[in-house]
Amino acid sequence: MNPPGPLLLAPVFLDKVWASPGLARPWDALWRPPPLTGEIWLASDRHHVTPVAAGPLTGQGLDQVLPRWPEWFLGQGQGRGHNLPILLKILNVGQWLSVQVHPGDDQARRLENEPWGKSESWHVLMAQEGAEIIMGLKQGVDRGQVAQATARGGLPELLARVPAKAGDTFHLPAGTVHATGPGLVIFELQQASDVTYRFYDWDRPGSDGKLRPLHQEKALQVMDVAGPGAPRPPRLLAPAPNRLEMLMEDPHFALLKVRAFAPYTPWWGGRRLRVLVVLAGQGRWQGAEAPPLLPGQTWLLPAGQEDLTLLPDAQGLEFLESLA
């Protein structure tokens, strides 16, 4: 079998104690999650593996597919000993998530024997009026104050609450103290790590009725004394006929927003693995035996597949393009 691509992926739905009862419109029609879905995993080969949804590999998970053609998917020199380095999710937030922090690459290897840490980016798809996130510490707060407040259960009073609205993009490098608030639907792009240190969990029981464990000592070790945070403005890369905006560029990944009205061949960043998440419009792949592009779909594009071109319909095609 020749190396495959592009691959249409099926989502994985996870219920969470903090989930909104249902996904807000119009996003509910894109993914149709069951009630109380808090996370929709769009592309993953670890923990909750996303399967291929069309073609001869239908039903096989990315943990089965990528090892067969590692350099085809991940790029020259990137295939040996590496899995998919990014993870894409939708967060459907009805209550505050735990206040948490993630280690950097070196810290994750030292503390958890994990290959990498966890930097992430949030792009807000929907926000109710007054929605907020926690992003960093209030101005002037130091590590000692955080340690004291953590010991007495008073951490929330030191945290920076930042307004969040639809279209905002937030960069959360490893070490950032953060949490998402209620009334938000967020697209999350992150390093493929699940190492999370909870500082504070609002005294809320988990699905088993017990308080979830905290990891305050490690959280204090890896946190950055920084904040308050703010959304990052997009940077225009190309205006027309295909409008490209750089939403976030991190050493581990990049996130673009594309509005295509003409044939589009991904070009920014060179030959890298890409994942497209279709938000609106329709289209098709030129010369590829693949289903049409529709809202809510996730497509994995191999790094080795050159000159892959999508053809939007007359109304155009809008999608998020993630690069590893």
C-alpha positions as CSV (number, residue, x, y, z in Angstrom):
1,M,0.0,0.0,0.0
2,N,1.3,3.4,-0.9
3,P,1.6,6.0,1.8
4,P,-1.9,7.4,2.5
5,G,-3.2,10.9,2.7
6,P,-4.9,13.2,3.4
7,L,-6.7,11.3,6.2
8,L,-10.1,12.2,7.5
9,L,-10.3,11.6,11.3
10,A,-13.2,10.7,13.5
11,P,-13.5,12.6,16.8
12,V,-13.5,11.1,20.3
13,F,-16.0,12.5,22.9
14,L,-15.1,12.7,26.6
15,D,-17.5,13.6,29.4
16,K,-16.2,15.9,32.0
17,V,-17.4,17.2,35.4
18,W,-17.0,20.8,34.2
19,A,-18.7,20.3,30.9
20,S,-21.6,22.4,29.6
21,P,-24.8,20.3,29.3
22,G,-24.7,20.7,25.5
23,L,-22.5,22.3,22.9
24,A,-23.5,25.8,21.8
25,R,-24.8,26.6,18.4
26,P,-23.7,26.4,15.6
27,W,-20.9,24.2,16.9
28,D,-23.3,21.5,18.1
29,A,-24.2,20.8,14.5
30,L,-20.6,20.4,13.5
31,W,-19.7,17.6,15.9
32,R,-23.0,16.4,17.4
33,P,-21.5,15.4,20.8
34,P,-23.5,13.5,23.4
35,P,-24.7,15.4,26.5
36,L,-22.1,16.5,29.0
37,T,-19.2,16.3,26.6
38,G,-16.4,18.4,27.9
39,E,-13.6,17.5,25.4
40,I,-13.7,16.5,21.8
41,W,-10.4,15.1,20.7
42,L,-9.8,15.8,17.1
43,A,-6.3,14.4,16.4
44,S,-4.4,12.2,18.8
45,D,-2.3,9.0,18.8
46,R,-2.1,8.8,22.7
47,H,-4.5,8.2,25.5
48,H,-7.7,8.8,23.5
49,V,-6.8,7.8,20.0
50,T,-8.6,9.2,17.0
51,P,-9.4,6.7,14.2
52,V,-9.4,7.2,10.5
53,A,-12.9,7.8,9.2
54,A,-12.7,7.1,5.4
55,G,-10.7,5.1,2.9
56,P,-8.9,1.8,3.2
57,L,-7.6,2.6,6.7
58,T,-11.1,3.3,8.2
59,G,-11.3,2.3,11.8
60,Q,-7.5,2.2,12.4
61,G,-6.2,4.6,15.0
62,L,-3.4,7.0,14.4
63,D,-1.3,4.9,16.8
64,Q,-1.5,2.2,14.2
65,V,-1.2,4.3,11.1
66,L,1.7,6.7,11.9
67,P,4.3,4.0,12.8
68,R,3.8,2.4,9.4
69,W,4.9,5.6,7.6
70,P,6.6,7.7,10.2
71,E,8.7,10.0,8.1
72,W,5.9,10.3,5.5
73,F,3.6,11.8,8.1
74,L,6.0,13.6,10.5
75,G,8.8,14.7,8.1
76,Q,12.3,13.7,7.2
77,G,14.3,12.9,10.4
78,Q,11.2,13.2,12.6
79,G,9.8,9.7,12.3
80,R,12.2,7.6,14.5
81,G,11.0,7.2,18.0
82,H,8.4,9.9,17.8
83,N,4.6,9.9,17.9
84,L,2.3,12.7,16.8
85,P,3.8,15.7,18.6
86,I,0.6,17.8,18.8
87,L,-2.9,17.2,20.1
88,L,-6.1,19.0,19.0
89,K,-9.2,19.4,21.1
90,I,-12.5,21.2,21.5
91,L,-13.3,22.3,25.1
92,N,-16.9,22.8,26.0
93,V,-16.8,24.6,29.3
94,G,-19.7,24.9,31.7
95,Q,-17.8,25.4,35.0
96,W,-14.4,26.6,35.9
97,L,-11.7,24.0,35.1
98,S,-9.1,23.3,37.7
99,V,-6.3,25.9,38.1
100,Q,-3.3,24.1,36.7
101,V,0.1,24.4,35.2
102,H,2.2,22.2,32.9
103,P,5.9,21.5,32.8
104,G,8.3,22.4,30.0
105,D,10.2,19.8,28.0
106,D,13.2,19.5,30.4
107,Q,11.0,19.5,33.5
108,A,8.7,16.8,32.0
109,R,11.6,14.5,31.3
110,R,13.1,15.1,34.8
111,L,9.9,14.9,36.8
112,E,7.7,12.4,34.8
113,N,10.0,10.7,32.4
114,E,7.8,12.1,29.6
115,P,9.3,13.0,26.2
116,W,8.0,16.5,26.2
117,G,6.1,19.1,28.3
118,K,3.0,21.0,27.4
119,S,2.7,24.4,25.9
120,E,-0.7,25.1,24.4
121,S,-2.8,27.7,22.5
122,W,-6.5,28.5,22.9
123,H,-8.6,30.0,20.1
124,V,-12.1,31.0,21.3
125,L,-14.9,29.9,19.1
126,M,-17.8,31.0,21.3
127,A,-18.0,33.1,24.4
128,Q,-20.9,34.1,26.5
129,E,-21.1,37.7,27.7
130,G,-18.7,38.2,30.6
131,A,-16.7,35.0,30.0
132,E,-13.2,34.9,31.5
133,I,-10.1,32.8,31.7
134,I,-7.4,32.6,34.3
135,M,-4.0,33.4,32.7
136,G,-1.1,34.0,35.0
137,L,-0.9,35.9,38.3
138,K,-2.0,39.4,39.3
139,Q,0.6,42.1,38.9
140,G,3.2,42.0,41.6
141,V,2.4,38.5,43.0
142,D,5.6,36.5,43.7
143,R,6.2,32.7,44.2
144,G,6.3,33.0,48.0
145,Q,2.8,34.6,48.1
146,V,1.5,31.8,45.8
147,A,3.0,29.1,48.2
148,Q,1.4,30.8,51.2
149,A,-2.0,31.2,49.5
150,T,-2.0,27.6,48.2
151,A,-1.4,26.3,51.8
152,R,-4.4,28.2,53.2
153,G,-6.7,27.6,50.2
154,G,-6.6,31.2,49.1
155,L,-5.0,30.9,45.7
156,P,-7.9,32.2,43.5
157,E,-7.5,35.7,45.0
158,L,-4.0,36.0,43.5
159,L,-4.9,34.8,40.0
160,A,-5.4,37.1,37.0
161,R,-8.8,36.9,35.4
162,V,-8.8,37.9,31.7
163,P,-11.9,38.6,29.6
164,A,-12.3,36.2,26.7
165,K,-14.4,36.8,23.6
166,A,-15.0,34.9,20.3
167,G,-12.0,35.2,18.0
168,D,-9.5,35.7,20.8
169,T,-6.3,33.6,20.7
170,F,-4.3,33.0,23.9
171,H,-0.8,31.6,24.1
172,L,-0.1,29.4,27.2
173,P,3.5,28.4,27.2
174,A,4.5,25.7,29.7
175,G,4.7,27.2,33.2
176,T,1.7,29.5,32.8
177,V,-0.9,29.2,35.6
178,H,-4.3,29.0,33.8
179,A,-7.9,27.8,33.8
180,T,-10.9,28.2,31.5
181,G,-14.1,29.7,32.8
182,P,-17.7,28.8,32.1
183,G,-19.5,29.9,28.9
184,L,-16.7,29.1,26.5
185,V,-16.1,26.9,23.5
186,I,-12.4,26.7,22.8
187,F,-10.2,25.1,20.1
188,E,-7.0,23.9,21.8
189,L,-3.8,23.1,20.1
190,Q,-1.1,21.7,22.4
191,Q,1.9,19.5,22.7
192,A,0.9,15.9,22.9
193,S,1.3,15.6,26.7
194,D,-1.2,14.9,29.4
195,V,1.1,16.0,32.3
196,T,-1.0,18.4,34.4
197,Y,-0.3,19.7,37.8
198,R,-3.5,20.9,39.6
199,F,-3.0,23.9,41.9
200,Y,-6.7,24.2,42.9
201,D,-9.9,22.5,41.9
202,W,-12.7,24.7,43.5
203,D,-13.4,22.0,46.1
204,R,-15.4,20.1,43.5
205,P,-15.7,16.3,43.5
206,G,-14.9,14.3,40.4
207,S,-17.3,11.9,38.6
208,D,-16.6,9.3,41.4
209,G,-17.8,11.7,44.1
210,K,-14.3,12.2,45.5
211,L,-12.1,15.2,45.4
212,R,-9.5,15.0,42.6
213,P,-5.8,14.9,43.6
214,L,-3.8,18.1,43.6
215,H,-0.1,18.4,42.7
216,Q,0.8,21.6,44.4
217,E,4.4,20.9,45.2
218,K,5.2,20.2,41.6
219,A,3.0,23.0,40.4
220,L,5.1,25.5,42.5
221,Q,8.3,24.0,41.0
222,V,7.3,24.5,37.3
223,M,5.1,27.7,37.4
224,D,6.3,30.9,36.0
225,V,5.8,34.1,38.0
226,A,4.1,36.0,35.2
227,G,0.8,37.7,34.3
228,P,-1.7,39.0,33.7
229,G,-1.9,37.5,30.3
230,A,-3.7,38.9,27.2
231,P,-5.0,37.7,23.8
232,R,-2.5,37.7,20.9
233,P,-3.6,39.7,17.9
234,P,-3.6,37.8,14.6
235,R,-0.8,38.6,12.0
236,L,-1.9,38.8,8.4
237,L,0.2,36.6,6.1
238,A,-1.8,36.9,2.9
239,P,-4.9,39.0,2.2
240,A,-6.6,37.6,-0.9
241,P,-8.0,35.6,-2.6
242,N,-7.0,33.2,0.2
243,R,-6.7,35.1,3.5
244,L,-4.1,33.6,5.9
245,E,-3.8,34.8,9.5
246,M,-1.1,33.6,11.9
247,L,-3.0,33.1,15.2
248,M,-0.2,31.6,17.2
249,E,3.5,30.6,16.6
250,D,5.2,28.6,19.3
251,P,8.5,26.7,19.1
252,H,6.5,23.5,19.1
253,F,3.6,24.3,16.8
254,A,1.8,27.0,14.8
255,L,-1.8,27.9,14.2
256,L,-3.2,29.6,11.1
257,K,-6.7,30.6,10.2
258,V,-7.5,30.4,6.5
259,R,-10.4,31.7,4.5
260,A,-10.0,30.2,1.0
261,F,-11.9,31.4,-2.1
262,A,-9.5,30.0,-4.7
263,P,-7.4,26.8,-5.0
264,Y,-5.3,26.5,-1.9
265,T,-2.0,24.6,-1.4
266,P,-0.7,24.8,2.1
267,W,2.6,26.7,1.9
268,W,3.5,28.5,5.1
269,G,6.2,26.7,7.1
270,G,7.4,24.3,4.4
271,R,7.0,20.5,4.5
272,R,5.5,19.9,7.9
273,L,2.7,17.7,9.3
274,R,-0.6,19.7,9.2
275,V,-4.0,19.2,10.6
276,L,-7.0,21.1,9.2
277,V,-10.2,21.6,11.1
278,V,-13.0,22.8,8.9
279,L,-15.2,25.6,10.4
280,A,-17.5,26.7,7.5
281,G,-18.0,26.1,3.8
282,Q,-17.3,23.2,1.6
283,G,-14.7,22.0,-0.8
284,R,-12.8,19.0,-2.2
285,W,-9.3,17.8,-2.6
286,Q,-7.8,18.1,-6.1
287,G,-6.9,14.8,-7.6
288,A,-7.3,12.9,-4.4
289,E,-9.7,10.0,-3.7
290,A,-11.2,11.4,-0.6
291,P,-14.6,12.6,0.7
292,P,-15.6,16.3,0.3
293,L,-14.5,18.8,2.9
294,L,-17.4,19.7,5.3
295,P,-17.8,21.7,8.5
296,G,-16.6,19.8,11.6
297,Q,-14.2,17.6,9.8
298,T,-10.6,17.1,10.9
299,W,-8.0,16.2,8.2
300,L,-4.4,15.1,8.8
301,L,-2.0,16.1,5.9
302,P,1.3,14.2,5.8
303,A,4.5,16.2,5.7
304,G,5.6,14.2,2.7
305,Q,2.6,14.9,0.5
306,E,3.6,17.8,-1.7
307,D,1.3,20.0,-3.7
308,L,-1.9,18.9,-2.0
309,T,-4.5,21.4,-3.1
310,L,-8.0,22.0,-1.9
311,L,-10.7,23.5,-4.0
312,P,-13.3,25.5,-2.1
313,D,-16.8,25.9,-3.4
314,A,-18.3,29.2,-4.5
315,Q,-19.0,30.3,-0.9
316,G,-15.5,29.7,0.2
317,L,-14.0,27.5,2.9
318,E,-12.9,28.5,6.4
319,F,-10.6,26.3,8.5
320,L,-7.9,26.3,11.2
321,E,-4.6,24.9,10.0
322,S,-2.3,23.5,12.7
323,L,1.4,22.7,12.1
324,A,3.7,20.5,14.0
